[in-house]
Amino acid sequence: MRGATHAQWAACAVAVALAATACGGGSDSGGGGGGAAGIVSSSWGDPQNPLEPANTNEVQGGKVLDMLFRGLKRYDAKTGEARDMVAEKIETTDSQNFTVTLKDGWKFSNDEPVTAQSFVDAWNYAADVRNKQNNATFFASIVGYDDVHPASGEPKAKTMSGLVVKDPKTFTVALKSKFSTWPQTLGYQAFSPLPKAFFTDHSGWLNKPVGNGPYTVDSYTKGTGMKLRKWDGYPGQDKAQNGGVDLKVYTDNNTAYTDLISGNLDLVDDVPAQQLKNVKNDLGDRYINQPALIIQTLTFPLYDPQWGKEGMDKVRRGISMAINREEITEQIFRETRTPAKDWTSPALGDKGGFKSTLCGDACKFNPAEAKKLIQEAGGLPGGKMTLTSNVDTGSHRDWMEAVCNSVNNALGEGPVCTVNPIGTFADFRNQQSAFKLTGPFRSGWQADYPLIQNFLQPLYYTGASSNYGKFSSPEFDKLVDEANQESDTAKAVGKFQDAEKVLAEQMPSIPLWYQNGSAGHSERISDVALNQFSVPVYNEIKVS
């Protein structure tokens, strides 16, 4: 996840049956062994950025925003369907001009009403280039975006002309072109409303964010954790079924798992690979393992002259063919990963755009062909390469070492592939987003919504804000643009798949594996589930 130049088309939301239930418990101090009733303690990692909805495009911050905010739409945890939340209705006669009407009774936790202005102000702030919001390009389809977010220079306007407040409950949105499924994208947190306090006391708001969701922030200590508490005045139907959630920062998920087993933690939402051999015996039916809209890839820094020069596509393809995905997923991840065969996710379904033949031979283990391709193209840049990832979650050190062993064995030239472990996710993201990496790096992608467009354009379109390898292909961009303009779902999916074929030819990234959502929890909480993005549905958890 997250952050992108988003398309002006999106296929119908795909129903992904990913519900799961189980049980676990908590204390006000964040432990699982007593304390104030009703508090769930859960493992967490520090977000990269302050928790502004339009500035958060990674998983750890997204978990918090999912508890603090409710937008116009919300994605059903079981099916992925985009359902009205704050929106009473979103109407259009031409798929380009929309009228949004809000429900009565919504307010922020500081008692400010949620109005049409709350959305329009938030969206204009997000789009304004001066505010440097990671998710600004989510708003690029709105008329007037280019005036507030020019490619260079100062903005010509402070607000987008395509947003007009009609009355406290109504606003209109004019898009640059037809976008029939635009409403389905509005469950993503970048489209959240913001209270006036966000603008009048921005630094104060950042220290203690105020939203309109079922929880409020009680306290946050960077490097330690965040305490969220149930908001009794929450007006929505999906009220918190517990007294709050204590998110505890871990730099090693093995420690989190140990705390879970010993009764000091209620929920681990990413079971470490080293524990997968034990987890069923340890937890029984309190272990969740289900498909999710997540793919892990290795992205190449094409901004580095050595990796981006002409002919290096052969080397990138060779590296991909040198990776024994089957062996790595079986030995390290057991039943929680599946070797990737395209750049999307099987959870989309065939109609949603998943196609298992798109990567073709490039995603098949063939060490002899791998060595041949790399040698024909002049070898690895400088005769070596380094893989980079954070290692505080996700068993990334294990798989990086396994990938390097696979590459080294295929090439037979000694330890030419080495790993560069970065201690925390935030540090890794800072290096990634600053384009400072000089070798392949992990690029996990958790979908913002269950649409094929979200797996492609945010990551590979020229200038997209999550295009951290700086891949640029006029052919890819053209096909994506055509898909964006297509109102027929099947035709649009086909166009996106044609764009994906460009990725298969040029290999700006290597698909590694599709990732399941995995979690384990204690005996004292029940109704535990992961949504289709593998994020715990915290508000539904009950504490016994």
Residue, then its C-alpha position, 0 to 999 in steps of 0.5 A: m500500500r498505498g499512495a498513487t496516481h489513480a486512474q479515471w476508471a475502476a472496474c466493479a468492486v470484486a466480491v472477495a469472500l475473506a471473512a474469518t473469525a476467531c478469539g483473543g484479550g487485553s488490558d489498558s496497559g496493552g498487555g493481555g494479562g489483566g488491567a482495564a476491561g475491554i482493551v485489545s492489545s495488538s502488534w504494530g509498527d510506527p507509521q512513516n508519516p504523521l497521520e493525515p489521511a492524504n499523507t498516509n500511504e503505508v499499512q501501519g498508518g492505514k490501520v490507525l486511520d481505519m479506526l479514526f475516520r469514516g468516509l463517504k464509502r466503506y469497503d465491506a470486510k467480507t466482500g470488498e463491496a463499496r457501501d455508503m457510509v457518510a454518503e446518503k447517495i452519490e448521483t450522476t447522469d453522465s458519469q462525469n458530474f456527481t452530486v454527493t448528499l451526506k447523511d444526517g447526524w455525522k460529527f467529529s469526536n470534538d463535536e464539530p458536524v461533518t458537512a460538505q465543507s468538511f470533505v471539500d476542504a480536506w480534498n482541496y488541502a490534499a491536492d494543494v502542491r504546497n502541502k506535499q501530501n503523498n496521496a495528492t494524485f488521488f484527486a487528479s481526476i477532478v477539474g481544477y487539480d492542475d491549477v492547485h497541483p502544477a507539475s512545476g512552479e506555484p499553484k494558480a489557485k487555492t481550491m479545485s474548481g470542480l468541487v462546489v459546496k451547495d449546502p451543508k449536506t451537499f456538494t458537487v464534483a466535476l471530473k475531467s472525463k467520464f469515470s463511471t466507477w469513481p464512487q467505488t474509490l471513495g472508501y479509501q482513507a485519502f478521501s476522509p473528511l477533516p474537521k476545522a481544527f485540522f486547519t486552525d491548529h494543525s500542529g495540535w491536530l497532528n499531535k492528537p488527531v481528531g476524526n469521525g470514526p469509532y475510536t479516538v486517540d488517547s496517546y501516542t509515543k513514537g517507538t512505543g505505541m498508541k492508545l485508542r479508545k472507544w468513542d461513545g458518541y460515534p454516530g455510525q452503525d459500526k460502533a466499537q465492540n470493545g473499550g479500545v485498542d492499544l497498538k504496541v510497537y515491535t521491531d521484531n514480530n517474533t517478540a510480538y508472537t512470544d508476547l501473544i503466547s505468554g499472555n502479554l498481547d492479544l493480537v498479532d496481525d502478521v505471524p512471523a515465518q519462523q513461527l508458522k511451523n508452530v502456529k497451528n499447535d500453539l493457537g488452533d482455531r485462533y490462527i487466521n490464514q486467508p487470501a488477501l489483496i497483497i503482492q510482494t515484489l522486488t523493484f529495480p531502481l531505474y533511476d540508477p544509471q546502471w540499472g536503468k540503461e538500455g538492455m538491462d531488461k534482460v538482466r532483470r528478467g534473468i534475476s527473476m528466473a533465478i528465483n526459486r519461488e516454489e521452494i522459498t514460499e514452501q520452506i519459509f512461508r508454508e501456506t501463507r504465500t503463493p508464487a506470483k505469476d502476474w503483478t496483481s492478486p488472485a483475490l481479484g478473481d479472473k473477472g477482476g483482472f487476475k491472469s496467471t499467465l501474464c508473467g509467463d516464463a519470466c516468473k518460472f525458475n530456470p537457473a540455466e536460462a537465468k545465467k545465460l540472460i544475465q551474461e548475455a546482457g553484460g552481467l550484474p551492474g558492477g558484478k553484484m547486487t544488494l537486496t534491501s528491505n525493512v526487517d522488523t516485520g514480515s520475515h523479510r530477512d529470511w526471504m531476502e537471504a533465500v532469494c540471494n542464495s537462489v541467485n548466487n547458486a544460479l550464477g555460480e559466481g560466489p556471493v554476488c547477491t547480498v542483503n541490506p537489512i534496514g531496522t524499521f519500516a519507517d527508515f526503509r520507507n524514507q530511503q525508498s521514497a527519497f530514491k536513495l537505493t542502488g539495488p533491488f528493493r522490496s515493494g509490498w503492495q496492499a490494495d487500496y480497493p479491490l480493482i486491477q487498476n490499483f495494482l498497476q497505475p499507482l506503481y508503474y505509471t510515469g510519475a505516479s507517487s508510488n512509482y519508487g523505481k521511476f519506471s516510465s513507459p509511454e506504451f504502458d501509460k497509453l494503455v492505462d489511459e485507454a483503460n481509464q476512459e473505458s466504461d465497459t468493465a470487461k474491455a477495461v480489464g483487458k486494456f489493463q492486462d495489455a498494460e501488464k504485458v508491458l511490465a512482463e517485457q520490461m520487468p521494472s519489478i519482479p513479482l515474488w509472491y501473493q501474500n495471505g493475511s495471517a493473524g493469531h490472537s489470545e483466548r480472551i477476545s472473540d469475533v476477530a477477522l481480517n478484512q480483504f486487505s488483511v487489516p484486523v477489523y478492530n471495531e468488531i473484536k469483543v473482549s470477554 
